[in-house]
Amino acid sequence: MSEAGLTVAVVGAGAVGCYYGFLLAKAGHAVTLIGRPALVEAVRTSGLILDSAAGTDVVPVQARTEGSGVAGADLVLVCVKSGDTEAAGAMIAPHLDPAATILSLQNGVDNAERLAAVLGRPVVPVAVYVATAMAGPGRVRHNGRGDLIVGASPTSGRIAAAFTAAGIPTTVSERAIDALWGKLILNCAYNALSALTQLPYGRLVQGEGVVACMTDVVQECVAVAGAAGISVAPDILDQVLSLSTTMADQRSSTAQDLARGRPSEIDHLNGYVVRTGAALGLATPTNRMLHTLVKLAEAQLRD
């Protein structure tokens, strides 16, 4: 794999996949998005559109609905929701190039492991720090950040170099699992509360009792992580609270899912902490309550 002229397939062309696909295409890499028919039609007609603080820009990319769109790709970015991991793996498995590197750019901490089990080959975990939202089919809005922490693999150094050159700050870590847990804790603190209120982070933290609730969530998560052998940054609570400033206008992906009437990833966020805590003999009442409330909201949307 060379840093120049990558052939990239993005599986799950939502806000995250479209954002990174845009930047890689803008840098001259050959990008194919694999997504829903509305996305494919929009991209084929008008290109992939990015709205950001710098303005609006458009790049031409390929777009497909079928898993065969990964054929010939030397880099595959899996960006589907955590609940769709196994299905996405089964869809692309017959078409993957034997030499392709597969990256999991997903919320949660176990997607790379689950995807690898389906594919029967290694998958590199990636911690994603970006604020994005879809503004319509084939149109993504960037609200902040965009950096990645990529797990170690034989090709991770070259991937990091190519991504950084494309405007995606990327570092490689032997302990990507620690970074994924750090991201999980951020998501556990914000996602459910943002979803239940439909508020962006900056307004959310101004609510009565919100910071105290987030503190309880973080403390529970840190206890579970420690019992699971995970190293969490000592300033993780400060990192969580600072997100309300660095991503003040961002609503969580869970909030976006509920607003669209789609299933969320809450089972793989607060729900994962609850299950892991139970297995380790640790109570996680605040995470349990947030998980329960989002599940009730999802059920109400289905009725």
Secondary structure per residue as TSV (DSSP state, phi and psi in degrees):
chain	resnum	aa	ss	phi	psi
A	1	M	-	360.0	130.9
A	2	S	-	-105.3	149.4
A	3	E	S	-65.2	-26.9
A	4	A	S	-95.8	143.0
A	5	G	S	67.0	40.7
A	6	L	-	-67.7	146.0
A	7	T	E	-104.8	114.5
A	8	V	E	-119.4	132.3
A	9	A	E	-113.8	132.7
A	10	V	E	-110.2	112.1
A	11	V	E	-96.7	112.4
A	12	G	S	96.9	74.8
A	13	A	-	-87.4	65.9
A	14	G	S	-93.8	-153.4
A	15	A	H	-62.6	-45.3
A	16	V	H	-67.1	-50.0
A	17	G	H	-61.1	-41.4
A	18	C	H	-68.1	-37.1
A	19	Y	H	-63.8	-51.7
A	20	Y	H	-70.6	-33.9
A	21	G	H	-61.7	-39.9
A	22	F	H	-60.4	-51.0
A	23	L	H	-63.5	-39.1
A	24	L	H	-68.2	-39.8
A	25	A	H	-66.1	-40.6
A	26	K	H	-61.6	-31.0
A	27	A	T	-82.5	-0.1
A	28	G	T	102.2	5.0
A	29	H	-	-84.1	151.4
A	30	A	E	-83.7	113.0
A	31	V	E	-116.0	133.3
A	32	T	E	-120.6	123.9
A	33	L	E	-93.0	136.7
A	34	I	E	-116.7	112.5
A	35	G	-	-155.2	-161.1
A	36	R	-	-73.0	158.6
A	37	P	H	-55.9	-38.4
A	38	A	H	-63.4	-39.8
A	39	L	H	-63.9	-46.3
A	40	V	H	-61.4	-45.7
A	41	E	H	-62.3	-43.6
A	42	A	H	-63.9	-43.4
A	43	V	H	-68.4	-38.8
A	44	R	H	-66.2	-31.2
A	45	T	H	-83.9	-44.7
A	46	S	H	-123.6	1.1
A	47	G	-	81.8	177.3
A	48	L	E	-93.2	125.8
A	49	I	E	-109.2	134.5
A	50	L	E	-120.5	125.8
A	51	D	E	-103.6	128.5
A	52	S	E	-149.1	-178.7
A	53	A	T	-61.3	-22.9
A	54	A	T	-82.8	-7.7
A	55	G	E	120.1	-156.2
A	56	T	E	-114.4	135.9
A	57	D	E	-139.5	157.7
A	58	V	E	-135.0	139.3
A	59	V	E	-131.4	146.1
A	60	P	-	-80.5	134.1
A	61	V	-	-139.8	161.9
A	62	Q	E	-82.0	153.7
A	63	A	E	-146.7	136.9
A	64	R	E	-139.4	158.8
A	65	T	S	-100.7	-16.7
A	66	E	S	-96.0	152.5
A	67	G	G	-63.4	-21.2
A	68	S	G	-64.5	-9.6
A	69	G	G	-64.7	-14.1
A	70	V	G	-84.3	-9.6
A	71	A	T	-58.5	130.5
A	72	G	T	83.8	-6.3
A	73	A	-	-76.1	136.2
A	74	D	S	-95.1	-5.3
A	75	L	E	-142.5	124.1
A	76	V	E	-119.6	119.8
A	77	L	E	-100.0	114.6
A	78	V	E	-95.5	115.3
A	79	C	-	-124.8	20.5
A	80	V	-	-73.9	164.0
A	81	K	-	-61.6	151.5
A	82	S	G	-58.3	-33.7
A	83	G	G	-70.2	-13.4
A	84	D	G	-104.5	9.2
A	85	T	H	-59.9	-52.1
A	86	E	H	-63.7	-41.5
A	87	A	H	-63.8	-41.0
A	88	A	H	-64.7	-41.0
A	89	G	H	-60.5	-44.6
A	90	A	H	-64.3	-33.8
A	91	M	H	-68.1	-38.9
A	92	I	H	-95.5	-17.4
A	93	A	G	-51.6	-45.0
A	94	P	G	-68.5	-13.6
A	95	H	G	-110.8	-2.3
A	96	L	-	-72.8	137.7
A	97	D	-	-69.4	137.6
A	98	P	T	-56.9	-27.4
A	99	A	T	-95.4	2.0
A	100	A	-	-67.5	143.2
A	101	T	E	-96.9	132.6
A	102	I	E	-112.1	125.8
A	103	L	E	-112.4	136.1
A	104	S	E	-100.2	106.1
A	105	L	-	-103.4	71.7
A	106	Q	-	-133.9	155.6
A	107	N	S	-70.2	161.1
A	108	G	S	90.3	173.9
A	109	V	S	-115.0	-8.4
A	110	D	S	-119.3	11.6
A	111	N	H	-66.4	-40.8
A	112	A	H	-61.2	-41.5
A	113	E	H	-64.6	-44.7
A	114	R	H	-66.3	-40.6
A	115	L	H	-66.8	-40.6
A	116	A	H	-61.4	-35.7
A	117	A	H	-64.9	-35.8
A	118	V	H	-73.7	-41.9
A	119	L	H	-83.4	-22.4
A	120	G	T	69.2	32.0
A	121	R	S	-157.2	161.2
A	122	P	-	-64.7	147.5
A	123	V	-	-130.1	132.5
A	124	V	E	-89.6	122.2
A	125	P	E	-75.9	144.1
A	126	V	E	-134.4	129.5
A	127	A	E	-91.4	125.2
A	128	V	E	-110.2	128.9
A	129	Y	E	-124.5	87.6
A	130	V	E	-150.1	146.8
A	131	A	E	-110.3	110.4
A	132	T	E	-140.8	163.9
A	133	A	E	-157.2	148.6
A	134	M	E	-79.8	129.0
A	135	A	E	-98.2	6.2
A	136	G	E	149.5	168.7
A	137	P	T	-57.1	124.6
A	138	G	T	74.8	13.5
A	139	R	E	-134.5	118.4
A	140	V	E	-116.5	141.8
A	141	R	E	-110.3	129.7
A	142	H	E	-101.5	123.6
A	143	N	E	-107.2	-12.4
A	144	G	E	164.1	156.3
A	145	R	E	55.4	-156.9
A	146	G	E	148.6	6.8
A	147	D	E	-81.1	156.2
A	148	L	E	-129.5	148.5
A	149	I	E	-118.1	117.1
A	150	V	E	-103.6	134.9
A	151	G	E	-64.7	159.6
A	152	A	-	-74.0	137.9
A	153	S	-	-160.6	169.0
A	154	P	T	-59.0	-24.9
A	155	T	T	-107.7	-0.4
A	156	S	H	-62.5	-37.5
A	157	G	H	-62.0	-43.2
A	158	R	H	-69.6	-37.2
A	159	I	H	-63.6	-45.0
A	160	A	H	-60.3	-40.2
A	161	A	H	-64.3	-43.1
A	162	A	H	-67.1	-41.7
A	163	F	H	-65.8	-44.9
A	164	T	H	-61.3	-40.6
A	165	A	H	-64.0	-25.7
A	166	A	T	-88.2	6.0
A	167	G	T	89.7	19.0
A	168	I	-	-115.5	96.4
A	169	P	-	-59.4	120.2
A	170	T	E	-136.0	131.8
A	171	T	E	-122.5	157.3
A	172	V	E	-108.0	136.7
A	173	S	E	-135.6	135.0
A	174	E	T	-69.5	-21.5
A	175	R	T	-115.1	55.3
A	176	A	H	-61.4	-28.0
A	177	I	H	-61.2	-34.7
A	178	D	H	-65.0	-42.2
A	179	A	H	-64.4	-39.5
A	180	L	H	-64.2	-38.6
A	181	W	H	-67.3	-38.3
A	182	G	H	-59.6	-42.9
A	183	K	H	-66.7	-38.5
A	184	L	H	-58.9	-42.5
A	185	I	H	-64.3	-41.5
A	186	L	H	-57.3	-45.7
A	187	N	H	-65.9	-40.1
A	188	C	H	-63.4	-34.7
A	189	A	H	-72.5	-37.7
A	190	Y	H	-103.9	-39.4
A	191	N	H	-60.2	-50.3
A	192	A	H	-64.9	-45.8
A	193	L	H	-63.5	-41.4
A	194	S	H	-64.4	-38.2
A	195	A	H	-67.9	-44.2
A	196	L	H	-70.5	-26.6
A	197	T	H	-104.2	-17.3
A	198	Q	T	58.0	33.5
A	199	L	-	-103.4	146.5
A	200	P	-	-73.1	162.6
A	201	Y	H	-59.1	-41.5
A	202	G	H	-60.9	-42.2
A	203	R	H	-77.2	-33.1
A	204	L	H	-58.1	-48.4
A	205	V	T	-68.3	-12.5
A	206	Q	T	-80.4	-10.5
A	207	G	S	-69.8	149.2
A	208	E	T	-61.9	126.1
A	209	G	T	81.6	-4.3
A	210	V	H	-66.7	-47.0
A	211	V	H	-61.9	-39.5
A	212	A	H	-64.2	-40.5
A	213	C	H	-63.6	-44.9
A	214	M	H	-61.8	-37.8
A	215	T	H	-62.6	-41.4
A	216	D	H	-62.7	-42.7
A	217	V	H	-59.5	-48.3
A	218	V	H	-63.0	-43.2
A	219	Q	H	-61.2	-41.5
A	220	E	H	-63.7	-45.4
A	221	C	H	-61.9	-43.2
A	222	V	H	-63.0	-39.9
A	223	A	H	-64.0	-43.2
A	224	V	H	-66.3	-44.8
A	225	A	H	-58.7	-46.5
A	226	G	H	-60.3	-42.3
A	227	A	H	-66.1	-25.2
A	228	A	T	-89.9	3.5
A	229	G	T	82.8	20.3
A	230	I	-	-97.1	138.6
A	231	S	-	-94.3	115.4
A	232	V	-	-106.9	139.6
A	233	A	-	-57.0	136.2
A	234	P	T	-63.0	-22.2
A	235	D	T	-100.7	27.3
A	236	I	H	-59.8	-37.1
A	237	L	H	-64.4	-41.0
A	238	D	H	-62.0	-39.9
A	239	Q	H	-61.3	-43.5
A	240	V	H	-60.3	-50.6
A	241	L	H	-68.1	-31.9
A	242	S	H	-68.9	-19.5
A	243	L	H	-62.7	-26.3
A	244	S	H	-67.8	-16.9
A	245	T	H	-96.7	-46.4
A	246	T	H	-73.0	-24.6
A	247	M	T	-129.6	48.4
A	248	A	T	-59.3	-33.7
A	249	D	T	-93.8	1.5
A	250	Q	-	-85.4	132.0
A	251	R	-	-96.8	146.1
A	252	S	-	-65.6	158.8
A	253	S	H	-60.5	-32.9
A	254	T	H	-65.8	-39.6
A	255	A	H	-62.8	-42.3
A	256	Q	H	-64.5	-38.8
A	257	D	H	-63.4	-47.9
A	258	L	H	-63.0	-39.4
A	259	A	H	-62.4	-29.1
A	260	R	T	-94.9	1.7
A	261	G	T	72.2	26.2
A	262	R	-	-105.9	154.5
A	263	P	-	-61.7	143.4
A	264	S	-	-98.7	-178.7
A	265	E	S	-98.2	18.4
A	266	I	G	-60.0	-30.4
A	267	D	G	-62.7	-26.2
A	268	H	G	-100.0	3.3
A	269	L	T	-114.1	-101.0
A	270	N	H	-58.5	-37.1
A	271	G	H	-62.1	-37.2
A	272	Y	H	-64.9	-41.3
A	273	V	H	-63.9	-41.2
A	274	V	H	-61.3	-47.3
A	275	R	H	-66.2	-43.6
A	276	T	H	-66.2	-40.5
A	277	G	H	-61.3	-42.9
A	278	A	H	-62.0	-40.5
A	279	A	H	-65.6	-28.0
A	280	L	T	-97.9	3.6
A	281	G	T	77.4	25.7
A	282	L	-	-114.3	132.6
A	283	A	-	-80.7	140.3
A	284	T	-	-135.0	65.1
A	285	P	H	-64.6	-35.7
A	286	T	H	-71.8	-43.5
A	287	N	H	-61.9	-39.0
A	288	R	H	-62.4	-43.9
A	289	M	H	-63.5	-45.5
A	290	L	H	-63.0	-41.8
A	291	H	H	-60.1	-45.5
A	292	T	H	-62.5	-43.5
A	293	L	H	-65.0	-40.6
A	294	V	H	-67.6	-40.0
A	295	K	H	-62.0	-38.9
A	296	L	H	-64.5	-40.6
A	297	A	H	-63.9	-40.1
A	298	E	H	-62.8	-44.0
A	299	A	H	-63.1	-37.8
A	300	Q	H	-64.2	-37.1
A	301	L	H	-67.0	-30.4
A	302	R	H	-76.5	-24.1
A	303	D	-	-75.5	360.0
